[in-house]
Amino acid sequence: MAGGNTEEESFVNPLGRCSIFYYGVGHMLNDITSACWFTYLLVFLTDIGLPPSDAAIVMLSGQIADGFTTIFAGELIDRYGHFKLWHCAGSILVAVSFSSVFGGCLPCKIIGSSSLSFETMSYSFFAAVFNVGWAATQVSHMSMVNCITLNSTSRAVLASCRNAFTMLANLSLYVVAFVVFNIDTIRSGINVENQYRWIAFLSIFIGCCFVGIFHFGTEEPRLKREAREKGHARVSWAHWFNKVLYYQVALVYVLTRLVTNVSQAFLAFFVINDLKMIQSSKAVVPAVIYISSFLISVLLQEITWTGQRSRVLYSAGGLLWIISGAGILFLPSSMSSFIYILSVVIGVANALMMVSGVSMQSFLVGRDLNGCAFVYGSLSFMDKILCGLALCILESYQSSTPGVSNDYHPSFQFSVTRYGLGLFPAICSLAGVLVTLCMKLPDPSFTPLSDMLLA
């Protein structure tokens, strides 16, 4: 019994810096490809000639495949474990398929077809395959947090470190994109395909390097294995569905992902089409967002996390997004430089909302380790499906609805891009804040992190 208590205490003790670092880099391949997916997919597909409605179908097919895979992967991980095996298999699938999403229509070249319908189906297939691998990697990596440690602050620090490397992955993408867009400035169809093909290949290479570091430094979590060996029953779905907190955390997480993903998808359109900025701006402006997000994510690793603090920080991030959304909605192209100030605010808001939103999931799971993968999988399912539908609807309106001009300010007009980047995220942020204020998160009963990651 004493040995059991000692082993229990080892899981309650704060994690070391190396363990946190090795875990944090494990999602880099997913993050850098996801940044490219949401920032450039719709831009790329419309640049090579697909109608916006067809581009939206490609995006939606990927999101649907992602959503259903999260449920499937979450259930199997809860039953059998093997987090690292799922992570490795998913990463291989992502690396192999992602270049086909941005590498031009290979099946079209093989059969010599120039049909837009066939091209749309081809891109939709590779988008679905890519998202199947992406979902397997995401669910295994996120649910691993609760099986690495029982210390609630260490769990939040793991999420914060993961978020910091998410920002680093996004920055890496935008540095690559900035270089590629400045080297090749000719806007022909072939050159556009070559630009995004290079961006895809370099993104895969960078991400795979960090996946290797993750698998080298991270062991298969013992908590999950020991729970199965001790005969702990798997937590049923009904257990979560009977919890009010599950629905509240699900709403907050889904709304947060809608804020970050939808805004990211429309940012490049807004910078180029609405603000009339140069092509390289669609790499520079997102980079500013992720630099500020990275800095905030690092600072968030230095605090002790409680349920109350998670709610306060999330609400602060939501309010910042509401302010930013209003600024984007009314920003004229003659004042385009102000987008950099708004980008800093958006970056801070994204970091606060994502880190605190993910930490709420750890508060929800607690010690119910045999059901943690279902929680992350089901929340991701709702996130992917709703993000896909939102982007599909907004993009379809973008192809048929002209901007509404303002007679007093010719350099400004309302557009679907402004609604997607400004109004929609602001409304979702407001809803997330309202849900958070009604939430009652349990206070942690474990020892706070005494050795801060960056102390």
C-alpha positions in Angstrom: 0.0 0.0 0.0 2.8 2.3 0.9 4.4 1.6 -2.5 1.1 2.4 -4.2 0.9 5.7 -2.3 4.4 6.6 -3.4 3.6 5.8 -7.0 0.5 7.9 -6.7 2.5 10.8 -5.3 4.9 10.6 -8.3 2.0 11.4 -10.6 0.9 14.3 -8.4 4.3 15.9 -8.3 5.1 18.7 -10.8 6.6 17.6 -14.2 10.1 18.6 -15.2 11.0 21.0 -17.9 12.2 18.3 -20.3 9.0 16.3 -20.1 6.9 19.4 -20.8 9.1 20.4 -23.7 9.1 16.9 -25.3 5.3 16.8 -25.0 4.8 20.3 -26.3 6.6 19.8 -29.6 4.5 16.7 -30.4 1.8 18.6 -32.3 4.0 20.7 -34.5 3.4 18.8 -37.7 -0.4 19.0 -37.1 -0.1 22.7 -36.2 2.0 23.9 -39.2 -0.2 21.9 -41.7 -3.4 23.2 -40.0 -2.1 26.8 -40.2 -1.6 26.2 -44.0 -5.0 24.5 -44.3 -7.0 27.3 -42.7 -5.0 30.3 -43.9 -4.3 29.3 -47.5 -6.5 26.5 -48.7 -9.4 28.6 -49.8 -7.1 31.2 -51.3 -5.1 28.6 -53.1 -8.1 26.8 -54.6 -9.7 30.0 -55.8 -6.3 31.2 -57.2 -6.0 28.1 -59.4 -9.5 28.6 -60.7 -12.0 26.7 -58.5 -15.2 28.6 -57.8 -15.5 29.7 -54.1 -18.4 27.2 -53.6 -16.3 24.3 -54.8 -13.4 25.4 -52.6 -15.8 25.4 -49.7 -16.8 21.8 -50.6 -13.2 20.7 -50.4 -12.8 22.4 -47.0 -16.0 20.8 -45.7 -15.1 17.3 -46.9 -11.9 17.5 -44.9 -13.6 18.8 -41.8 -16.3 16.1 -41.9 -13.6 13.4 -42.2 -11.8 15.0 -39.3 -14.9 15.1 -37.2 -15.9 11.5 -37.6 -12.3 10.2 -37.2 -12.0 12.0 -33.8 -14.9 10.0 -32.4 -13.6 6.7 -33.9 -10.0 7.4 -32.6 -11.2 8.5 -29.2 -13.2 5.4 -28.6 -10.4 3.1 -29.7 -7.8 4.9 -27.6 -10.1 4.7 -24.5 -10.4 1.0 -25.1 -6.9 0.0 -25.9 -4.6 3.0 -25.2 -1.3 3.1 -27.3 -1.3 6.9 -27.6 2.1 7.0 -29.3 1.1 4.4 -31.9 -1.9 6.5 -32.9 0.2 9.6 -32.9 2.9 8.0 -35.2 0.3 6.5 -37.6 -1.6 9.8 -37.9 1.6 11.8 -38.4 2.7 9.5 -41.3 -0.7 9.9 -42.9 -0.5 13.7 -42.6 3.0 13.9 -44.0 2.1 11.6 -47.0 -1.2 13.2 -47.9 -0.7 16.9 -47.2 1.5 17.6 -50.3 -1.3 16.3 -52.5 -3.7 18.8 -51.0 -1.5 21.8 -52.1 0.6 20.0 -54.8 -1.9 20.4 -57.7 -4.5 17.9 -58.9 -2.4 14.7 -59.5 -5.3 12.5 -60.7 -6.3 15.3 -63.2 -2.8 15.1 -64.7 -2.8 11.3 -64.8 -6.0 11.0 -66.7 -5.7 14.3 -68.6 -8.9 15.7 -67.3 -9.6 19.5 -67.0 -13.1 19.0 -65.5 -13.8 21.3 -62.5 -16.0 18.6 -60.9 -13.3 16.0 -61.1 -10.7 18.5 -59.8 -13.0 19.3 -56.8 -13.5 15.5 -56.1 -9.8 14.9 -56.3 -8.9 17.7 -53.8 -11.8 16.6 -51.6 -10.4 13.1 -51.4 -6.9 14.1 -50.4 -8.4 16.7 -48.0 -10.3 13.9 -46.3 -7.3 11.6 -46.1 -5.2 14.4 -44.7 -7.8 15.1 -42.0 -8.1 11.5 -41.0 -4.4 11.4 -40.1 -4.6 14.9 -38.5 -7.5 13.8 -36.2 -5.8 10.6 -35.1 -2.7 12.7 -34.1 -4.7 15.4 -32.4 -6.9 13.1 -30.2 -4.0 11.0 -29.1 -1.8 14.0 -28.3 -4.5 16.0 -26.4 -5.9 13.1 -24.4 -2.3 12.1 -23.4 -2.1 15.1 -21.1 -4.4 13.6 -18.4 -2.5 10.3 -18.5 0.9 11.9 -18.1 0.2 13.6 -14.7 -2.5 14.1 -12.1 -1.1 17.5 -11.2 -3.7 20.0 -12.4 -1.2 22.9 -12.9 1.2 20.6 -14.7 -1.7 19.7 -17.0 -2.4 23.4 -17.7 1.4 24.0 -18.3 1.5 21.1 -20.8 -1.5 22.7 -22.6 0.2 26.1 -22.5 3.5 24.7 -23.8 1.6 22.9 -26.6 -0.1 26.2 -27.4 3.3 28.0 -27.4 4.6 25.5 -30.0 1.4 25.9 -32.0 2.2 29.5 -32.3 5.8 28.7 -33.2 4.5 26.3 -35.9 2.3 29.0 -37.3 5.2 31.5 -37.3 7.4 28.9 -39.1 4.7 28.6 -41.8 4.4 32.3 -42.3 8.2 32.8 -42.5 8.3 30.1 -45.2 5.3 31.7 -47.0 6.8 35.2 -46.8 10.0 33.9 -48.4 8.2 31.9 -51.1 5.8 34.8 -52.0 8.7 37.2 -52.3 10.9 35.0 -54.4 8.2 34.2 -56.9 5.9 37.1 -57.5 4.4 36.1 -60.8 0.7 35.3 -60.4 0.2 32.6 -63.1 -1.6 29.3 -62.4 1.5 27.2 -62.6 3.5 29.6 -60.4 0.7 29.6 -57.8 0.8 25.8 -57.6 4.6 25.8 -57.3 4.5 28.4 -54.5 2.1 26.3 -52.4 3.8 23.1 -53.3 7.1 24.5 -51.8 5.2 25.8 -48.7 3.7 22.3 -48.2 7.0 20.4 -48.6 8.9 22.7 -46.2 6.0 22.6 -43.7 6.1 18.8 -43.7 9.8 18.7 -43.2 9.8 21.1 -40.3 6.8 19.3 -38.6 8.4 15.8 -39.0 11.6 17.0 -37.3 9.6 17.9 -34.2 7.5 14.7 -34.3 10.8 12.8 -34.1 11.8 14.8 -31.0 8.4 14.0 -29.4 8.7 10.3 -29.9 12.3 10.3 -28.8 11.6 12.1 -25.5 8.1 11.1 -24.5 7.2 7.7 -23.0 3.9 6.0 -23.4 1.8 7.4 -20.5 1.8 5.0 -17.6 -1.4 6.2 -15.9 -3.6 4.8 -18.7 -1.8 1.5 -18.8 -2.0 1.1 -15.0 -5.7 2.0 -15.0 -6.3 -0.9 -17.4 -4.1 -3.3 -15.5 -5.9 -2.6 -12.2 -9.2 -3.4 -13.9 -10.7 0.1 -13.8 -13.9 0.2 -15.8 -14.0 2.3 -18.9 -16.0 5.4 -18.4 -19.2 5.2 -20.5 -20.5 8.0 -22.7 -23.5 8.4 -20.5 -21.3 9.4 -17.6 -20.2 12.5 -19.6 -23.7 13.2 -21.1 -25.1 13.4 -17.6 -22.7 16.2 -16.6 -23.8 19.8 -17.1 -20.1 20.7 -17.1 -19.5 18.6 -20.2 -21.9 20.6 -22.2 -20.5 23.9 -20.9 -16.9 22.9 -21.6 -18.0 21.6 -25.1 -19.7 24.9 -25.9 -16.7 27.0 -24.8 -14.2 24.8 -26.7 -16.3 24.7 -29.9 -16.9 28.5 -29.8 -13.2 29.1 -29.3 -12.2 26.9 -32.2 -14.8 28.7 -34.4 -13.2 32.0 -33.4 -9.7 31.0 -34.2 -10.3 28.8 -37.3 -12.9 31.0 -39.1 -10.9 34.2 -38.5 -7.8 32.5 -39.7 -9.5 31.3 -42.9 -10.7 34.8 -43.9 -7.6 36.7 -42.8 -5.7 36.4 -46.1 -8.8 37.4 -48.1 -9.3 40.5 -45.8 -5.7 41.7 -46.1 -5.6 41.4 -49.9 -9.1 42.1 -51.0 -10.5 44.5 -48.4 -7.4 46.3 -47.3 -5.6 46.2 -50.7 -2.3 45.3 -49.1 0.6 43.6 -50.9 0.8 39.8 -51.4 3.4 39.3 -48.7 1.0 40.8 -46.1 -0.9 37.6 -46.1 2.1 36.1 -44.4 3.2 39.1 -42.3 -0.1 39.9 -40.7 -0.8 36.3 -39.4 2.8 36.2 -38.2 2.2 39.2 -36.0 -0.8 37.4 -34.5 1.2 34.4 -33.7 4.2 36.2 -32.2 1.9 37.9 -29.7 0.1 34.5 -29.0 3.4 32.8 -28.5 4.6 35.4 -25.9 1.4 35.2 -24.0 1.4 31.3 -24.1 4.9 31.4 -22.6 3.8 33.8 -19.8 0.8 31.6 -19.0 3.2 28.8 -18.1 4.3 30.8 -15.1 1.0 30.9 -13.2 -0.8 28.5 -11.0 -4.0 27.4 -12.6 -7.4 27.1 -10.8 -10.9 26.9 -12.2 -11.6 30.5 -11.3 -8.4 31.7 -13.0 -9.3 29.8 -16.2 -12.7 31.5 -16.3 -11.2 35.0 -15.7 -8.5 34.6 -18.4 -11.0 33.2 -20.9 -13.4 36.0 -20.3 -10.5 38.5 -20.8 -9.6 36.9 -24.1 -13.2 36.9 -25.2 -13.6 40.6 -24.5 -10.4 41.4 -26.4 -11.8 39.5 -29.4 -15.1 41.5 -29.3 -13.1 44.7 -29.4 -10.9 43.4 -32.3 -13.9 42.2 -34.2 -15.5 45.6 -34.1 -12.3 47.2 -35.3 -12.0 44.8 -38.2 -15.7 45.3 -39.2 -15.2 49.1 -39.7 -11.5 49.3 -40.7 -11.1 51.2 -44.1 -8.4 50.3 -46.5 -7.0 53.8 -46.2 -6.0 52.9 -42.6 -4.7 49.4 -43.4 -1.7 49.8 -41.2 -3.9 49.6 -38.1 -4.4 45.9 -38.9 -1.0 45.3 -37.2 -2.3 46.8 -33.9 -5.4 44.7 -34.2 -3.3 41.6 -34.9 -1.4 42.0 -31.6 -4.7 42.2 -29.7 -6.1 39.2 -31.6 -3.0 37.2 -30.8 -3.3 37.9 -27.1 -7.0 37.0 -27.2 -6.4 33.8 -29.1 -3.8 32.6 -26.5 -5.9 33.4 -23.5 -9.0 31.7 -24.9 -7.2 28.6 -26.3 -5.0 27.9 -23.2 -7.8 28.5 -20.7 -10.3 26.7 -22.9 -8.2 23.5 -23.1 -7.4 23.7 -19.4 -11.1 23.5 -18.7 -11.2 20.1 -20.4 -8.6 18.9 -17.9 -10.7 20.1 -15.1 -13.7 18.2 -16.6 -11.8 15.0 -17.0 -10.1 15.0 -13.6 -9.2 11.5 -12.7 -11.6 9.8 -15.1 -8.7 8.6 -17.3 -10.5 5.8 -19.0 -12.8 8.2 -20.7 -10.5 11.1 -21.5 -10.0 10.3 -25.2 -13.8 10.3 -25.7 -14.0 13.8 -24.2 -11.4 15.2 -26.5 -12.7 13.3 -29.5 -16.3 14.3 -29.1 -15.4 17.9 -28.5 -13.2 17.9 -31.6 -16.0 16.2 -33.6 -18.3 19.1 -32.9 -15.5 21.6 -33.5 -14.7 20.2 -37.0 -18.2 19.8 -38.2 -19.4 23.2 -37.1 -16.2 24.9 -38.4 -16.6 23.2 -41.7 -20.3 24.2 -42.0 -19.5 27.8 -41.0 -16.8 28.2 -43.5 -18.8 26.5 -46.2 -21.8 28.8 -45.7 -19.7 32.0 -45.4 -17.6 31.1 -48.5 -20.8 30.4 -50.6 -22.1 33.8 -49.7 -18.7 35.3 -50.6 -19.1 34.1 -54.2 -22.6 35.6 -54.6 -22.9 38.6 -52.4 -21.2 41.9 -53.4 -19.8 44.2 -50.8 -22.1 47.0 -49.5 -20.4 50.3 -50.2 -20.3 53.2 -47.8 -20.9 56.5 -49.7 -19.1 58.6 -47.0 -16.0 56.4 -47.0 -15.2 55.0 -50.5 -12.3 53.0 -49.1 -14.6 51.0 -46.9 -17.3 48.5 -47.7 -19.0 45.7 -45.7 -18.2 42.3 -47.1 -18.6 38.6 -46.2 -14.9 38.6 -45.5 -15.4 41.3 -42.8 -18.3 39.4 -41.3 -16.2 36.2 -41.3 -13.2 37.8 -39.7 -14.8 40.4 -37.5 -18.5 39.9 -36.7 -18.7 36.1 -36.5 -15.7 35.6 -34.1 -16.9 38.5 -32.0 -20.4 36.9 -31.6 -18.8 33.5 -30.8 -16.5 35.2 -28.2 -19.4 36.9 -26.5 -21.3 33.5 -26.4 -18.2 31.8 -25.0 -17.8 34.4 -22.2 -21.4 34.1 -21.2 -21.2 30.3 -20.9 -17.9 30.7 -19.0 -19.5 33.0 -16.4 -22.2 30.3 -15.7 -19.6 27.6 -15.3 -18.5 26.0 -12.0 -15.1 24.4 -12.4 -13.8 22.2 -9.6 -10.8 23.5 -7.8 -7.6 21.3 -8.1 -6.7 19.1 -5.1 -3.2 18.6 -6.2 0.1 20.3 -5.5 0.7 23.4 -7.6 3.7 23.5 -9.9 6.6 24.6 -7.8 9.3 24.6 -10.5 8.1 26.9 -13.2 9.0 25.9 -16.8 10.8 29.1 -17.6 12.0 30.1 -14.2 
